[in-house]
Amino acid sequence: MYILKCNDDTYYTGSTNDLEKRILQHTKGLGAKYTKKRLPVELVYYEEYERVDLAFNREKQVQGWSRNKKEALMAGNPDLLHKMAICRNGSHFRNK
């Protein structure tokens, strides 16, 4: 699972079984439609998994995160990640 920073300061999250090859594809504009329009891209974070399905599941998890939460992950700040995962919606607390 990897995160790229695009030239428009957005993040792209993906997964692959060959990171070096996939990054090369992205940099040549052959990766995803999203990154093709936002070149150049820079690899800013990655995690390694034994199985590609685990990497894909992690990709989907991280894709749903806010920018701030992704940045906390990249910064290696697990305490901040946990705080960002706590629901702040008051209506949820009333139902407990």
C-alpha positions as CSV (number, residue, x, y, z in Angstrom):
1,M,0.0,0.0,0.0
2,Y,1.4,3.4,-0.9
3,I,0.6,7.1,-0.9
4,L,1.7,9.5,-3.5
5,K,1.8,13.3,-3.2
6,C,0.6,14.9,-6.4
7,N,1.7,18.2,-7.9
8,D,-1.6,19.8,-6.8
9,D,-0.8,18.9,-3.1
10,T,-3.4,16.0,-3.1
11,Y,-2.7,12.5,-2.1
12,Y,-3.3,9.3,-4.1
13,T,-3.5,6.0,-2.3
14,G,-2.9,2.7,-4.1
15,S,-1.7,-0.8,-3.7
16,T,0.5,-3.1,-5.9
17,N,2.6,-6.2,-5.8
18,D,5.6,-4.3,-7.4
19,L,6.0,-0.9,-5.9
20,E,9.0,0.2,-8.0
21,K,7.3,-0.7,-11.2
22,R,4.0,0.9,-10.2
23,I,5.7,4.2,-9.2
24,L,7.5,4.2,-12.6
25,Q,4.1,3.8,-14.3
26,H,2.7,6.7,-12.3
27,T,5.6,9.0,-13.1
28,K,5.3,8.2,-16.8
29,G,1.6,9.0,-16.7
30,L,0.6,5.4,-17.2
31,G,-0.6,4.8,-13.6
32,A,-4.1,6.0,-12.8
33,K,-6.2,8.7,-14.4
34,Y,-6.0,10.7,-11.2
35,T,-2.2,10.9,-11.1
36,K,-1.9,11.3,-14.8
37,K,-3.5,14.7,-14.5
38,R,-1.4,15.6,-11.5
39,L,2.2,15.0,-12.5
40,P,4.8,14.9,-11.2
41,V,4.0,12.6,-8.2
42,E,6.2,11.7,-5.3
43,L,6.1,8.6,-3.1
44,V,5.7,9.8,0.4
45,Y,4.6,6.6,2.3
46,Y,4.3,2.9,1.9
47,E,3.6,-0.2,3.9
48,E,4.5,-3.8,2.9
49,Y,2.2,-6.8,3.2
50,E,2.7,-10.5,2.6
51,R,-0.4,-10.7,0.5
52,V,-1.8,-8.3,-2.1
53,D,-5.3,-8.7,-0.7
54,L,-4.2,-7.3,2.6
55,A,-2.5,-4.4,0.9
56,F,-5.7,-3.7,-1.1
57,N,-7.8,-3.8,2.1
58,R,-5.5,-1.3,3.7
59,E,-5.6,0.9,0.6
60,K,-9.4,1.0,0.8
61,Q,-9.2,1.8,4.5
62,V,-6.8,4.7,4.1
63,Q,-8.6,6.0,1.0
64,G,-11.6,6.7,3.3
65,W,-9.5,8.8,5.7
66,S,-9.3,12.6,5.9
67,R,-6.2,14.4,4.7
68,N,-5.2,15.1,8.3
69,K,-5.4,11.4,9.2
70,K,-3.3,10.4,6.2
71,E,-0.7,12.9,7.2
72,A,-0.7,11.6,10.8
73,L,-0.1,8.1,9.4
74,M,2.8,9.3,7.2
75,A,4.3,11.2,10.2
76,G,4.2,8.0,12.3
77,N,1.9,9.5,14.9
78,P,-0.3,6.6,16.1
79,D,-1.7,8.7,19.1
80,L,-3.0,11.3,16.7
81,L,-4.4,8.6,14.4
82,H,-6.4,7.2,17.3
83,K,-7.8,10.6,18.3
84,M,-8.9,11.3,14.8
85,A,-10.7,7.9,14.6
86,I,-12.9,8.8,17.6
87,C,-16.3,10.0,16.4
88,R,-17.0,13.6,17.3
89,N,-20.7,13.5,16.2
90,G,-22.8,14.3,19.3
91,S,-25.8,12.4,18.1
92,H,-23.8,9.1,18.3
93,F,-23.0,9.7,22.0
94,R,-26.7,10.3,22.9
95,N,-27.6,6.8,21.6
96,K,-25.1,5.0,23.8
